[in-house]
Amino acid sequence: MINVPKGTKDILPKDSYKWQFIENTARQTAKLFGAQEIRTPTFEHTEVFLRGVGETTDIVNKEMYTFLDKGGRSITLKPEGTAGVARAFVENGLNNSALPAKFYYITSCFRYERPQAGRLREFHQFGVEFLGSKEADIDAETILLAKTFLEKVGIENITLYLNSIGCITCRAEYSKALTSYLNENYDKLCPLCQDRLAKNPLRILDCKNDDCKDITKNAPKIIDYICDDCSNHFEKVKKLLTVAGVEFKINPNIVRGLDYYTRTVFEFVSENIGAQGTVCGGGRYDGLISDLGGTDTPGIGFAVGIERILMLLENTGKTIENPNTVQVYFAPMGEKENEKAFELCTSLRANGVIADFDHMGRGIKAQFKYADKIGAKYVAVIGSNELDNGVVKVKNMTDGSETEVEFDKLKEFIK
Ligand code: HAM
């Protein structure tokens, strides 16, 4: 037997309806905020992520699925959605379209990480990217969109953590202070962080090594170094969220694991799914479009991990109704009856009723067993008497009651 690759999963019909619910809710919510769908390729030239996500990030350093294609080009499966959207925005000249451009996507992402609950090598994101506005209200709106989506799918008890990591100007000041502090503790840093210190000290704040975590606990906080403009922006975001009734906690340790962020960063974190509790992460990225060769265009967005949403719903006992269940299953008892079942099914399907009938030539008992297995709501038995009288005997599979229904009244009865 050949198994799926480590860190990937089949999504079987017993679960796929849950995915459809999450995806439909994502689309509806994004639409309410004026966002339109964008679909970018599953793979990009590696450079998109080197420049977009950043060469000193864990994603680029350790986790990308990168390979040379047959033409010798370096190709990478997308580890996240933002950089590809930014590339498409630049390449298609969308800065000349109506701004802000509001995009959403639902996509597979690929990261070579050590798989564990809530962490896969192929996972799925619902994300939004709003490009073109530097105003604080779009930050608040982006966060509100994420919150609305989480509420609509049924997630409760989730904490929104918020921080500002400033702009390039204030980051330079902060970097100096951080580097100086970390230099004092150089020997205690892990070898990777010792290397990071010269290249990108901010990444050390993300390190999962316990010694590094101990050191960074007392490191200078970026929020104390942000310039007046960034500080005013952040105050406005907080005020707008408060007015919108969105509760949040300021967490100066949130720096996010990608290099493109500026100013507002945020995460929605749950206590109910173990170590991988971050369900949604996002923030502003005012330099990304120009880093990818476009005209200076600010942006903000977030992405939600769909697997983590489903885990959270399951762990908190939330159920999703399966709207794809067969409403009526016909159990014909002979060849002529089978033809009638075929005809009735066709007519009901044309009227939007989910209908099916036996395709295996099974006896009546086995047909009921099958109907039960697929969760059919009604079983409509057609024997020779029924056929002669133009009726079916309909059994309600939930309460066991039986009703004789004329052929042409079936639609109303089932609906
Ligand atoms: P991220 O924090 O790397 O941000 O990922 C966003 C979400 O994707 C996470 O909160 C998590 O739910 C899910 N996720 C990440 N890695 C995995 C994994 N290995 N297995 C399962 N789920 C995972 C980004 O990707 C940014 N592009 C978000 C963004 C959009 N920022 C601005 N716009």
Residues whose N, C-alpha, C, O or C-beta is under 5 A from the ligand:
A	BS01	HAM	E80 G81 T82 R111 E113 G118 R119 L120 F123 G127 V128 T278 V279 C280 G281 G282 G283 I300 G301 F302 A303 V304 G305 R308
